[in-house]
Amino acid sequence: MLRKVLVFVVWFAVLAAVNKFLIEPVWGELVFTAISTGVMVYILGRLDRGAEH
């Protein structure tokens, strides 16, 4: 049981460090990339459905 708690605490620390040093500085870029990718997938899906008919 203690080993599971220890693994959880270590994993939480790793994720917190990744968030602090890697994700936070580029948060806006990640959001922009996700939104633009979603829009591109939607547009390509619409174009593909139009080509089938």
C-alpha positions as CSV (number, residue, x, y, z in Angstrom):
1,M,0.0,0.0,0.0
2,L,2.8,2.4,0.9
3,R,4.5,1.6,-2.5
4,K,1.3,2.7,-4.4
5,V,1.1,5.9,-2.4
6,L,4.7,6.6,-3.1
7,V,4.4,6.0,-6.8
8,F,1.4,8.3,-6.9
9,V,3.3,11.1,-5.0
10,V,6.3,10.7,-7.3
11,W,4.1,10.8,-10.4
12,F,2.3,13.8,-9.2
13,A,5.6,15.6,-8.7
14,V,6.8,14.7,-12.2
15,L,3.5,16.0,-13.7
16,A,3.7,19.2,-11.7
17,A,7.3,19.8,-12.9
18,V,6.3,19.1,-16.5
19,N,3.4,21.5,-16.2
20,K,5.5,24.2,-14.6
21,F,8.5,24.1,-16.9
22,L,7.1,22.8,-20.2
23,I,3.3,23.4,-20.5
24,E,2.7,26.7,-18.8
25,P,5.1,28.8,-21.0
26,V,3.6,27.5,-24.2
27,W,-0.1,27.2,-23.1
28,G,-1.4,29.6,-25.7
29,E,0.5,27.8,-28.5
30,L,-1.0,24.5,-27.4
31,V,-4.5,25.9,-27.3
32,F,-4.0,27.5,-30.7
33,T,-2.7,24.2,-32.2
34,A,-5.6,22.2,-30.8
35,I,-8.2,24.6,-32.1
36,S,-6.6,25.0,-35.5
37,T,-6.3,21.2,-35.8
38,G,-9.9,20.7,-34.9
39,V,-11.0,23.3,-37.5
40,M,-8.8,21.6,-40.1
41,V,-10.2,18.2,-39.4
42,Y,-13.8,19.6,-39.6
43,I,-13.1,21.3,-42.9
44,L,-11.4,18.2,-44.4
45,G,-14.3,16.0,-43.2
46,R,-16.8,18.3,-44.9
47,L,-14.8,18.4,-48.1
48,D,-14.5,14.6,-48.1
49,R,-18.2,14.1,-47.7
50,G,-18.9,16.5,-50.5
51,A,-16.6,14.5,-52.8
52,E,-18.5,11.2,-52.2
53,H,-21.8,12.5,-53.6
